[in-house]
Amino acid sequence: MARNIVVERVKGTRAEDQRVEVVERKGLGHPDYMADSIAEAFSRGLSRFYLDNFGRILHHNVDKLEIIGGKAAPEFGGGHVMIPMSIMFSGRATDKFGDRAVPVKEIAIDTAKGWLEKNIRYVDPESTRYMFETKPGAPSLQSLYERYGIFSNDTSFGAGYAPLTPTENLVLEMEKTMNSRAFKRKFPLSGEDVKVLAVRNRKKLEVTVADAFIGRFTPSIDDYFDMKAKILEDITRWAEPRIPSEYSLLMSLNNLDNRGQGNDGCYLTVTGTSAEHGDDGSVGRGNRANGLITPNRTMSFEAVAGKNPVSHVGKLYNILAERIAQQIYDTEEVYNTVKIVGRIGERIDLPQVAVVSTIDAITPEARRAIRAMVDEQLSNIEKVTMDLIEGKAKIC
């Protein structure tokens, strides 16, 4: 059966040429990022267990996960956690195959602890509270797996685009840099909860950064503001050569700070994440599959993290659309947006439609090449599944 692939030229202005561009990224320790990452770790743990024990990935969608903020008393030079944050697992997962039970709860908690231990330095996985409400899935969706898992279990779409604008690249790489090991060695007080939001108005680029400073590395309010100034200088110096020379750059860090309010006027934490004290997180409220939140661009608001990697097109198509868009740009140097729509009960490699939109005119040869790329990527969609299971595919 031939695939319905549309390559069209549309009217519009590239995001980097629009007067105002807004780009955001929620970083490693942000509660929404944590929710996405832990849900995805849970899905990978389930998938590996299913494969190792049953030779196939069974039905699950564990994308309904919440980070519930705790209560903490940060202080200069220390502080303590009074009530630890909680992680609530819900969603659906097959808990029995034949006569064999699946330890879904144990997999959920073990994968969450593993992710926390690896990524958030000063959150204690053993003290974190775990609430488990994951239930078996609906029989109608589980039956799709009896057809070898090649049929969509939802009606949804994915979207991707390439290339990134200079502002998008800056936001993405700035958070990654600030959460790198080298940066944390240089500035130990910098917590993992980093958020970057950039607004470009014509050539004026304003970047607002929030970074949850850690009390144990901040002996006094003077140290707080001294180190804040050094971090701001450091990230500004890092950013300046990474934007077009015609841009003017204005950076701000922890913009709510008020020295006159003492401890209460600083973004100070015990653990380096706002989840320690009342800030909550949910799957799907953070970054899209390319790691950014970009209102100037076409986006799918489907939550990617935690959905099964075999038949949920809301997950697979978002990742695939990004890959197709990047391949088109790398090969044809065409700025493009890709949208892929799937319908429940139909084959995932035969979407209802796959659309590639370009603002610029393209040659008939490029149009044929683009169609061939989309066709080939859809033919090999199982590679996305394997990359997700192995943790090679980016989901936030």
C-alpha positions as CSV (number, residue, x, y, z in Angstrom):
1,M,0.0,0.0,0.0
2,A,1.4,3.4,-1.0
3,R,1.9,5.9,1.8
4,N,0.1,9.2,1.8
5,I,3.0,11.6,1.7
6,V,2.5,15.3,0.9
7,V,5.2,17.8,0.2
8,E,3.9,21.3,0.1
9,R,5.1,24.9,0.0
10,V,3.3,27.2,2.4
11,K,3.3,30.9,3.0
12,G,5.0,32.2,6.0
13,T,8.1,33.7,7.6
14,R,11.0,31.7,9.2
15,A,10.9,31.8,12.9
16,E,14.3,33.5,13.1
17,D,13.0,36.2,10.7
18,Q,9.8,36.9,12.7
19,R,9.9,40.1,14.8
20,V,9.4,38.3,18.1
21,E,10.6,34.8,18.9
22,V,10.0,33.1,22.2
23,V,12.0,29.9,23.3
24,E,12.0,28.1,26.6
25,R,13.7,25.0,28.1
26,K,13.0,23.4,31.4
27,G,16.2,21.8,32.6
28,L,17.3,18.6,34.3
29,G,16.0,19.3,37.8
30,H,12.8,21.1,36.9
31,P,9.9,19.1,38.3
32,D,8.3,18.8,34.8
33,Y,11.6,17.5,33.3
34,M,11.9,15.1,36.2
35,A,8.4,13.8,35.7
36,D,9.1,13.2,32.0
37,S,12.4,11.5,32.6
38,I,11.2,9.2,35.4
39,A,8.1,8.2,33.4
40,E,10.3,7.3,30.4
41,A,12.7,5.4,32.7
42,F,9.7,3.4,34.0
43,S,8.6,2.6,30.4
44,R,12.1,1.5,29.5
45,G,12.3,-0.7,32.6
46,L,8.9,-2.3,31.7
47,S,9.9,-2.8,28.1
48,R,13.2,-4.6,29.0
49,F,11.4,-6.8,31.5
50,Y,8.7,-7.7,29.0
51,L,11.3,-8.5,26.3
52,D,13.6,-10.5,28.6
53,N,10.8,-12.6,30.0
54,F,8.2,-12.8,27.3
55,G,10.1,-11.9,24.1
56,R,7.8,-9.0,23.3
57,I,6.9,-5.6,24.7
58,L,3.4,-5.7,26.3
59,H,0.9,-2.9,26.5
60,H,1.7,0.0,28.8
61,N,1.2,3.7,28.9
62,V,2.8,5.1,32.1
63,D,2.7,8.7,31.1
64,K,0.5,9.8,33.9
65,L,3.2,10.5,36.5
66,E,3.3,13.4,39.0
67,I,6.1,14.9,41.0
68,I,4.5,16.3,44.2
69,G,6.6,18.9,45.9
70,G,7.7,18.5,49.5
71,K,8.6,21.0,52.2
72,A,12.1,22.3,52.9
73,A,13.8,24.9,55.0
74,P,16.9,26.2,53.1
75,E,19.4,28.3,54.9
76,F,22.7,29.9,54.0
77,G,25.3,27.2,54.7
78,G,22.8,24.4,54.9
79,G,19.1,23.8,55.5
80,H,17.1,20.6,55.7
81,V,14.2,18.8,54.0
82,M,11.2,18.6,56.3
83,I,8.9,16.6,54.0
84,P,10.5,14.9,51.0
85,M,9.0,15.2,47.5
86,S,6.7,12.4,46.3
87,I,6.5,10.6,43.0
88,M,3.0,9.3,42.0
89,F,2.9,6.6,39.4
90,S,-0.4,6.0,37.6
91,G,-1.1,5.1,34.0
92,R,-1.6,1.6,32.7
93,A,0.7,-1.4,32.4
94,T,0.2,-5.1,31.8
95,D,0.9,-6.8,35.2
96,K,0.4,-10.5,34.1
97,F,1.3,-12.6,31.1
98,G,0.0,-16.1,31.1
99,D,0.6,-17.4,34.6
100,R,3.5,-15.0,35.3
101,A,3.1,-11.8,37.3
102,V,5.0,-8.7,36.3
103,P,6.6,-6.7,39.2
104,V,5.3,-3.4,37.9
105,K,5.5,-1.6,41.2
106,E,9.1,-2.7,41.8
107,I,10.1,-1.7,38.3
108,A,8.5,1.8,38.8
109,I,10.3,2.5,42.1
110,D,13.7,1.0,41.1
111,T,13.8,3.0,37.8
112,A,12.8,6.2,39.6
113,K,15.5,5.7,42.3
114,G,18.1,5.0,39.6
115,W,17.2,8.1,37.6
116,L,17.4,10.3,40.7
117,E,20.7,8.9,41.9
118,K,22.2,9.4,38.5
119,N,20.9,12.9,37.8
120,I,20.0,14.9,40.9
121,R,23.0,15.2,43.3
122,Y,21.3,16.2,46.5
123,V,17.9,14.4,46.4
124,D,18.0,11.2,48.4
125,P,16.2,8.5,46.4
126,E,15.6,6.4,49.6
127,S,13.9,9.3,51.4
128,T,11.7,10.2,48.4
129,R,8.1,9.0,48.8
130,Y,6.6,6.7,46.2
131,M,2.9,6.4,45.5
132,F,1.9,3.6,43.2
133,E,-1.5,3.6,41.4
134,T,-0.6,2.1,38.0
135,K,-3.4,-0.3,36.9
136,P,-3.7,-2.9,34.0
137,G,-4.7,-1.5,30.6
138,A,-8.0,-1.7,28.7
139,P,-8.5,-5.1,27.0
140,S,-9.2,-3.4,23.6
141,L,-5.7,-1.8,23.7
142,Q,-4.0,-4.8,25.0
143,S,-5.4,-6.8,22.1
144,L,-3.5,-4.7,19.6
145,Y,-0.3,-6.4,20.9
146,E,-1.7,-9.7,19.8
147,R,-1.4,-8.3,16.3
148,Y,2.3,-8.0,16.9
149,G,2.1,-4.4,18.1
150,I,2.2,-2.8,14.6
151,F,-1.1,-1.0,14.9
152,S,-1.7,2.4,16.5
153,N,-3.3,2.4,19.9
154,D,-4.3,6.0,19.6
155,T,-5.3,8.7,17.2
156,S,-2.7,11.4,17.4
157,F,0.0,13.3,15.6
158,G,3.7,14.2,15.8
159,A,5.5,17.3,14.6
160,G,9.1,18.2,14.1
161,Y,11.2,20.9,12.3
162,A,14.7,21.8,11.2
163,P,16.9,23.6,11.5
164,L,16.9,25.2,14.9
165,T,17.1,29.0,15.0
166,P,20.1,30.7,16.7
167,T,17.9,31.5,19.6
168,E,16.6,27.9,19.9
169,N,20.2,26.6,19.8
170,L,21.3,29.0,22.4
171,V,18.5,28.1,24.9
172,L,19.0,24.3,24.4
173,E,22.8,24.4,24.8
174,M,22.8,26.9,27.6
175,E,20.8,24.6,29.9
176,K,22.9,21.6,28.9
177,T,26.1,23.6,29.7
178,M,24.8,24.8,33.0
179,N,23.9,21.2,34.0
180,S,27.2,19.8,32.8
181,R,29.6,18.2,35.2
182,A,32.2,20.8,34.4
183,F,29.9,23.7,35.3
184,K,28.9,22.0,38.6
185,R,32.5,21.5,39.5
186,K,33.2,25.2,38.8
187,F,30.0,26.4,40.5
188,P,28.9,23.7,43.1
189,L,26.1,25.9,44.3
190,S,24.3,25.7,40.9
191,G,21.4,23.3,41.3
192,E,20.0,21.0,38.6
193,D,16.7,23.0,38.4
194,V,17.7,25.4,35.6
195,K,15.2,27.0,33.3
196,V,16.1,29.2,30.4
197,L,13.6,31.5,28.5
198,A,14.7,33.7,25.7
199,V,12.7,36.5,24.0
200,R,14.2,37.9,20.8
201,N,12.6,41.2,19.6
202,R,14.1,41.9,16.2
203,K,17.9,41.8,17.0
204,K,17.5,42.3,20.8
205,L,17.8,39.1,22.6
206,E,16.9,38.9,26.3
207,V,17.6,35.7,28.2
208,T,16.1,35.0,31.6
209,V,17.7,32.1,33.6
210,A,16.5,30.6,36.8
211,D,18.9,28.4,38.8
212,A,18.1,26.9,42.2
213,F,21.2,27.6,44.3
214,I,22.2,25.1,47.0
215,G,22.5,26.4,50.5
216,R,25.3,24.2,51.7
217,F,27.6,25.9,49.1
218,T,26.4,29.4,49.9
219,P,27.6,30.5,53.4
220,S,26.0,33.9,53.4
221,I,23.9,36.3,51.5
222,D,27.1,38.1,50.4
223,D,28.4,34.8,49.0
224,Y,25.1,34.3,47.2
225,F,25.2,37.5,45.3
226,D,28.9,37.3,44.7
227,M,28.5,33.8,43.1
228,K,25.4,34.9,41.2
229,A,27.4,37.7,39.6
230,K,30.2,35.3,38.6
231,I,27.7,32.7,37.1
232,L,26.0,35.5,35.2
233,E,29.3,36.7,33.9
234,D,30.3,33.2,33.0
235,I,27.1,32.3,31.0
236,T,27.1,35.7,29.3
237,R,30.7,35.1,28.2
238,W,29.7,31.7,27.0
239,A,26.6,32.9,25.1
240,E,28.0,35.9,23.3
241,P,30.0,34.1,20.6
242,R,27.1,31.7,20.0
243,I,24.7,34.2,18.7
244,P,24.7,36.2,15.4
245,S,27.0,39.2,15.8
246,E,24.2,41.6,15.0
247,Y,22.2,40.5,18.1
248,S,22.5,42.5,21.3
249,L,22.3,40.3,24.4
250,L,20.8,41.0,27.8
251,M,21.1,38.2,30.4
252,S,19.4,38.0,33.8
253,L,19.7,35.3,36.5
254,N,17.3,34.6,39.3
255,N,15.4,37.8,38.5
256,L,13.1,37.7,41.6
257,D,16.0,38.0,44.0
258,N,15.7,40.9,46.5
259,R,18.7,41.4,48.8
260,G,16.7,43.4,51.2
261,Q,14.5,40.4,52.1
262,G,17.5,38.3,53.2
263,N,17.1,34.5,53.0
264,D,13.5,34.9,51.7
265,G,14.7,37.1,48.9
266,C,17.0,34.5,47.3
267,Y,16.4,31.4,45.1
268,L,18.0,29.2,47.7
269,T,17.3,25.4,48.1
270,V,18.5,22.4,50.0
271,T,18.6,20.0,47.1
272,G,18.9,22.1,43.9
273,T,15.4,21.5,42.8
274,S,12.2,23.5,43.4
275,A,10.4,20.1,43.9
276,E,11.7,20.2,47.4
277,H,9.2,22.8,48.5
278,G,5.8,22.9,46.8
279,D,6.6,23.1,43.1
280,D,5.0,20.1,41.4
281,G,5.7,18.4,38.0
282,S,3.6,16.5,35.5
283,V,4.5,14.5,32.4
284,G,3.8,16.5,29.2
285,R,4.0,20.0,30.7
286,G,7.6,20.6,29.8
287,N,9.8,20.4,26.8
288,R,8.7,18.9,23.5
289,A,10.6,15.9,22.0
290,N,13.3,18.2,20.7
291,G,14.0,19.6,24.1
292,L,12.4,23.0,23.6
293,I,9.1,24.8,24.1
294,T,8.7,27.0,20.9
295,P,5.4,28.9,20.5
296,N,6.6,30.2,17.1
297,R,6.8,26.7,15.7
298,T,4.4,23.9,14.9
299,M,4.3,21.6,18.0
300,S,2.3,18.6,19.2
301,F,1.2,18.8,22.7
302,E,1.1,15.0,23.0
303,A,3.1,13.8,26.0
304,V,5.9,11.6,24.7
305,A,7.5,10.3,27.9
306,G,6.2,7.1,29.4
307,K,4.0,6.0,26.5
308,N,4.7,2.6,25.0
309,P,7.4,2.6,22.4
310,V,5.7,0.1,20.1
311,S,2.3,1.3,19.0
312,H,1.7,4.8,20.5
313,V,2.0,7.1,17.5
314,G,1.8,10.2,19.8
315,K,5.3,9.1,20.9
316,L,6.8,7.5,17.8
317,Y,5.7,10.1,15.4
318,N,7.0,13.1,17.4
319,I,10.5,11.5,17.5
320,L,10.3,10.4,13.9
321,A,9.1,13.8,12.6
322,E,12.2,15.4,14.3
323,R,14.5,12.9,12.6
324,I,12.9,13.3,9.2
325,A,13.0,17.1,9.4
326,Q,16.7,17.0,10.3
327,Q,17.5,14.5,7.5
328,I,15.7,16.7,5.0
329,Y,17.7,19.8,6.1
330,D,21.0,17.9,6.3
331,T,20.5,16.5,2.8
332,E,18.6,19.2,0.9
333,E,19.3,22.3,3.0
334,V,15.6,23.0,3.1
335,Y,14.0,24.6,6.1
336,N,11.0,22.4,6.8
337,T,8.3,21.3,9.2
338,V,7.1,17.7,9.3
339,K,3.7,16.5,10.6
340,I,2.7,12.8,10.8
341,V,-0.9,11.8,11.7
342,G,-1.9,8.3,12.9
343,R,-5.3,6.8,13.4
344,I,-6.1,4.2,16.0
345,G,-6.3,0.6,14.8
346,E,-4.2,1.3,11.7
347,R,-0.6,0.3,10.9
348,I,1.9,2.6,12.4
349,D,4.1,2.5,9.3
350,L,1.1,3.6,7.2
351,P,0.0,6.9,8.8
352,Q,-3.1,8.7,7.7
353,V,-0.9,11.4,6.2
354,A,2.7,12.6,6.5
355,V,3.2,16.2,5.5
356,V,6.4,18.1,4.8
357,S,5.9,21.9,4.6
358,T,8.5,24.3,3.3
359,I,8.5,28.1,3.0
360,D,11.0,28.2,0.2
361,A,10.5,26.8,-3.3
362,I,12.1,23.4,-4.0
363,T,12.9,21.6,-7.2
364,P,11.0,18.6,-8.5
365,E,14.2,16.5,-7.8
366,A,14.3,17.7,-4.1
367,R,10.5,17.0,-3.8
368,R,11.1,13.4,-4.9
369,A,14.1,13.0,-2.6
370,I,12.1,14.3,0.4
371,R,9.2,11.9,-0.3
372,A,11.7,9.0,-0.5
373,M,13.2,10.0,2.8
374,V,9.8,10.0,4.5
375,D,8.9,6.7,3.0
376,E,12.2,5.1,4.1
377,Q,12.0,6.4,7.7
378,L,8.4,5.1,8.0
379,S,9.5,1.8,6.6
380,N,12.1,1.5,9.4
381,I,10.0,3.0,12.2
382,E,10.9,0.0,14.4
383,K,14.4,1.7,14.8
384,V,12.7,4.4,16.9
385,T,11.3,1.7,19.1
386,M,14.7,0.1,19.7
387,D,16.3,3.5,20.3
388,L,13.7,4.3,22.9
389,I,14.2,1.0,24.7
390,E,18.0,1.5,24.7
391,G,17.7,5.1,25.9
392,K,19.2,6.5,22.7
393,A,16.2,8.6,21.6
394,K,15.8,12.0,23.1
395,I,12.3,12.6,24.6
396,C,12.7,15.9,26.4
